[in-house]
Amino acid sequence: MAAYGAGFAALSLLRHRAFETGRFDLGNMVQAVWSTAHGHLLQVTNLHGAQISRLAAHVDPILVAFAPLWWLWPSPSLLLTTQALAVALGALPLFWLARKHTGSSRAGLGFSLAYLLFPATQWMTLNEFHPVALACPLLLFAIWYLDEDRLLPFTFFAVLAALTREEIPLVIAGLGVWYAIGRRRWLAGGAIAAAGIAATAIAVQVVIPHFNHGSGSSFYGRYDAVGGSAAGIVRKAFTDPGRLLSVAFDHRGTHYLLNLLLPIAGLALAAPLVLVAVVPELALNLLSSVDAQSSIHYHYVAAEIPILFAAAAIGAGRLGRWAGAAATVAVLAALAGNYLLGPMPLWRFVPGGETLQARSAHVSRHDRIAARELHLIPAAAPVTATNALGAHLSERKRIFSFPYLRDAAWVIVDERKPSLGDHNDRRGGLGRIQQLRRDPRFRLVAAADGVLVFRRR
């Protein structure tokens, strides 16, 4: 755990210094924490330049807890380091859970090691910073205490997990179903399930529309092909279930499921009742039109990882004297999966190893020049920036995403990493930079290695 926390915190910080993070999403979280620390609760600048509440997009108020820490360590490094340490801490309740069900400390250590080697765990840790990543260790603690019939600490960790994103209470509702059926604790399990469903319904139907000026979540568009909303998806399940299945289990979705199950040797299937809790999150990811949601390289796996490992640990306990062997298989599968799919930079030196983003922690000469040019921007000035540069300028009241200029007093762009809004676009980005060069409202005050700084006249 200590090695994982230190190693992945260091990798995360190096990736940030190498400008592999973005205004969306790390900068968005940084601005929400900075605003809260300065008395403006969860205020952010959205993609189009309007000042809104973070709650208009996602219900993740756990960000408020970072405000007092920001007073002590006012840096994006605070969020990146906290995320790495928190994910590492999830190995502890998993160890307790596996040791209890297998009767073996060695098996417990095996499952904990497999969790830390699991490719999806590591990609999630390095995927900038997202509050929902904290749900991973929090749900593991909640599962442990629920398995121990200790409902008070379970409630504490479940509530904290629910504060990381609006759909996480559905996972908690699934744990209530498991508890009700598996333990015959019908009243307590039913209450947990009802509370989880109600919490998500309030977040989606009340909180987000309230802060979004009466409109629903902007993310509903991802589900236009399958109903366009939670109610629409339910209707589609009755009127055209084949459509849902064809979308969920296409080539991309099938690979996603294999990338989740094979690096744990499919052991999660040994406790199918526990997997009830992961169904809502899997459905949201598999039915989305956004490719990132059905990929292990992003934060969307945060609620799936703890359920898969809890199911594997509990399922291994049913194998009797083979439980220790199951833990060994889990470690070997996770190690092989990491070699083929994981983000650790060392694999690029091994034949056949994963090379995706293998050099993303390398801080180049260009990155050092960009860091120097950033110091030209006054701390409180409204600024427009390309996405990668914006992650380093979000500790302010207003920051705009290039090419939106609004009332920006400064503009800084990187011709090496041009972007439009929240996505990379070399051709379109370079075209808009050329337009900016001809804009009479701004004058170029600095240019170094493709990093251009403009100031409003």
N, C-alpha and C positions, 0 to 999 in steps of 0.2 A: 504493500500500500504506500509506504513512504517513497519507494523507488518510483512507482507509477506517478504519484502526486508531483514529485520533484521533476521527473523526466518530462511529463506531459505539460506541466506548467512552463518549463523552459522552452519546449517546442512551440507552445502556443505564443509565448512572448516573442520568440524569434520569428515566427510567421507574421506576427503583427509588425515587427520592425522591418520585415521584408515586404510590407505592403500587400500581404495576402489576405488581409481582412478588409471589410468594406463599410462605408457609411450605412449600408444595409447589408448585414444586420448589426454588427458590433456597435457602430456609431449611434444607431437608433437607441440601443440599450444604454449606452454611455450618456446620451443626452437626457434620457428619462431619469437616470440616477442623479445626474448633475442638477437638473431642474428641481428635483425633489429636495436635494441637499440645499438648494438656494430658495426654497419656499414656494416653488411652483409644482404642485404634485403631478408627477408623471407627464409633464408637458414635453412634446416633441414637435419637430418640424416634419410634416409628411412629405411624400415624394414630390408633390406639386407645390410645396412651399408654404402651406397653411399651418398655423399653430393648432395642434389638436392634443387631446389626451391619448396616451398610449392605450388606454382602455377602449378607444374607438376601434382598435384593430384586434388586440388580444387581451383577454382578462388574465394578466399575470402580475398582480399587485405585490408579489413577493419582492419585486424590484425595490419597493420602498425600504425594505430591510437593509439595502446596501447604502442608503443615504448617510447614516452615522459612520459607516466605514469609510465613505468617501471623504469625510472631513479629516480622517487620519491618513488616507492614502488616495489622493485625488488623481487617479490615473486609470486608463483602461486596463492596465495590468492587474488591478484589483479584481476585476470581473473574471479575467482569463485565469488567474491563479486560483481564485475561489472555486471556479468550475472544475479544474483539474483535481484539486484536493477533495472536493465533495464527491466526485465520481469515484475516486479511489476509496473513499470511506464506505462505499456501498459493499465492498468485499467483506466487511465485518459482519453485518446481519446475515449475509449469505452463508458465511462460515458457520455461524450459530445454527442456522436453519438446516444446512446439510449435515452438520455433526449430530444434531438431534435426530434426524430421520434415518441416517445411516448407522449411527452409533460409533462413528469413527472420526477422530480428529483429522486423520490423514485425508479421508474423503472430503471433509469440510475444507481443508486447505486446497485440495484439488479443484473443487468447484469455484473457490474464490480466485485461484490462479487462472482458471479458464475464463472467468468473468473479466479479469484484467487483460487477458490476451485476446478476448473476443474482438474481431475486427470492428463490429458495429460500435462497441463501447469506445474504442480508441478514436474512430472517426467522429463520433459524437463529441468527444472531449476536445478535439481540434477544430470543430466547426464553429469558429469564432466564439461568441457567447450567446446563449439563449437560456432564459429562465427555466424552460421546460426540461433542460438537461438535469437540473437539480431534482426533478421528479424521480429520476432513476434511483439514486440512493435513498431518497425519502420513501419511495414505495417499497423498497427492500426492507427498510426498518418497519414500515407499517405491516408488511406481510409477516415478518417475524413476530411482532407483538400480537397480531391477530391469530397466528398459529399457536401462540402461547395462551390464548384466551384472556389476554390483558387488554381490555377494550379502551381503557383510559389513555395509555401511551399510544395505542393504535390510532385513536382519534386525533391525538396531537400530530402525529406524523402524516396521517391522511389529510388533515386540514392544510398542513404546510404544502403537501404535494398538490392539493387542489388549487393552491394559490399560484402555481407555476404556469397554468394555461387552462383555458375554459373546458377542454374535452377530458382532462385528467380525472375529474369526478366520475366519468363513465367507467373508467378503469377501476376506480374504487367501488363503484356499484357492482361491477363484475366480481370483485373480491367478496362483496356481501353475498352474492349468489353462491359462490364457492363455500363460504362459511355456513350459509343456511343449509345447503344440501349435504356438504361433506361432514359437518359436525352436528347436523340436526338442531342447529341453533336458529330456529325459524324466525323468532321475533327479532333477535339482534341482527341476523343476516338480512332480513327483510328491511329493517330500519336503515342499515348501511346502504343497501341497494337503492332504496327510495330517496335517501339524502343525496346520494351521488347523482342520480338522474335529475333531481330537483335543482341541484347546484349548477349543473351544465345548462339546464333549461333557462334558469334565471340569467346566467352569464350571456347566453346566446340571444335570448329573446328580450331581455330587459337591459342589462348593463351595456352591451355593445351598441344597440340602437340608441340608448340614451346619450352616450358620448359621441355617437356618429350622427347626431341630429336627425334621429328618426329612421335612418336607413339601417338595414341589416349589415351583416359582416360582408366586407368586400371580397372575402375569400369564397363566398358561395359560387362565384363564377367558375371555380375549379370543378364544380359538380354539375354543370349545365347538361352534360351528356347523360346524367343518371338521375335527374330530378331537380337539381339546382338548389336544394335546401334539405334540411333534415326531414321535414314532412314529405317533400317530393321524393326523396330516396325511399322512404317507407312505402309510399304509394307505388313506386316503380317496382318494389320487391313483390307486390301483389299482382300488379298488372303486366309486368314484363320482366320476370326474374332472369330470363335468359340474357337480357341486356346487361344486367348487373354482373352476371357471371362472366360474360365475354369481356367486359371492361376490366374486371378484377384479375382475371387469370389469363391475361394475354401474355406475350413473351416477356415483357418487362416485369409484370407482377409475379410470374412464376419464378423468374430468376431472383427476385427480391425475397421470396419465401425460402428458396433454397439457400441464399446467402445468410439468412437468419437461422435456419435449422441445421444445416450441415456442419458449420463450425462449432456446434455443440453436440454433434453426432446424433441429432434427432432425439436426444434424451427427454426433451420437453414433452414429447408425445406420450411418455410413460405416465403422466398425470394429466389426462385430458380435461378433467373438471377445472383444474387451475387455469387452463388456457381460455376458459370462458371470459376471464377478465381482459384478455388481449383482443378479443373479437372487435369491439368498437374502434379501437385505434387502428387495427389492421384494415378494417373496412374503410375508414377515412383515408388511409394512405393508398390502398389498392384502387379505390374508385376515383381518386383525384386525377385530373388531367395534367397536373404538374409533375414532371418526371422526378424531381428531387424527393417527393414524398414516398416513392417506391424505390428508394436507393438507401443503402446502408451508410452512405457518405455524409449524411446530414443529421440534424437534430430530431428528425421525425421518428427515430427509433427509440427515443428516451423512455417511453412508457412500455415498449415491447420487451426491452432487455430484462428488466426485473421480473416480469411474469415468466418469460422463457426460462430463466435460471432458477426461479423458485419452483417451477414445474419440474425441471430436471432434477433438482435436489430432492424434492419430495418423491418424485418417481423413482429415483435411485434407491430410496429406502425400501421400496417394494421388491427389490431384486435380491434381498437377503444377503447371503455371503458374497454375492457378485457386486455389491454396492461399491466396494473399493475399486474393483476393476472398472466399473462405470465411471468413477471419478477420473481414473487414469485415462480412459478413452476420451473423456471430455477435454482434458488438458491437451492430449495429442491432437484432437480434432481442432481445438482452438488455435494451437500452434501452427498446424498446417493451414488453417484458414487465414491466419495472420500472414503467413508467408505468401499466400496467393492473393489475398485481398486487403491486407492491413496497411496502415499509413506509416509504419516505422521506416525512417530513411535508410536504415542499414540493408533492407531487402534489395535495394538497387545494386548492391555489390554481389548479390547471390544469384546465380543463373536461374531464371524462371521466376524470381521474386517480383512482387508488386512494385511498380515504378510510378504509379499515379501520385502526383504532387510530391515526388521524392525529394525535390530540391526546393520545396516551398519554404523551408526554414533557412535558406541561404540568403544572407544579407549582402547584396551586391554593392558595387560602387555607385550605381544609379540610385539605389535605395538610400545610401548615405547622403547623396546630393539632395534627394527629395526631402529627407528629414531636415537638412539645413535650410532649404527654401521655405519650409513650413514656418520657421521662426520669423519670417517677414510678416506674417499675418498677425495683427493685434489680437489679444486674447478675447476681447469682448465684441469685436467687429462682426457684423453679418457677412458671411462668406459663402460663395458658391465653389464647389469642388467636385472633381471627378470622384468616382465611388471609392477607390482605394485610398486616395488622399483624405477623403472625408472622414474615414474612420479615426484619423489623427486630429481632427478639428472639431469634434462634436461636443466638447465641453464648453458650450455657449448657448445662449438663448435661441439664436436663429442660425441655421445652416441649411443651405440649399444644394440640391443635387444638380450638377451640370447636365443639361444646358439651361436650367431655370435660373434666371438672374435676379428677378424680383427686385428687392431693394438692397442687394448685396453691395457692400462697399469694396470688397475684394473678390477676386476670382483666381483660383489656382487649378491648373490642369496638368495632366501628364500625358504627353503624346506617346509614350511607351505603353501606357495602359489606359487608353481612351475608353470612355463609357458614356452611355446615355441613360440618365436616371439610375436605376439600380442594377443594370446589366452591362456587361462588356459589349462594345460595338465599335470595332476598329474603324471601319469605313465611315459609319455615321458620326462617330465621335470626332474623328479627324476633320470631317467636313464642318462640324459645328465649331471646332476650334479655329478653323480658318475664317469663319464668319465673325468670331469674336475678335480676331486680329484686326478686322476691318470696321469693327463697331466704334463709332466716334465717342461713345460714352465712356470708354475704358482706354487706358494707356498701359502698354507693357512696361513694367518696372524691373523685371528680372527674368532671365532665361538661362537655364543651365541643364544640359543633357536632356532636353525635351521637357523639362518642368518649367512651365510658364506662369508667371505671377502678374496679374493685372490689377490696376487700382482705378476705381471710378473717378472720372475727372471732376 
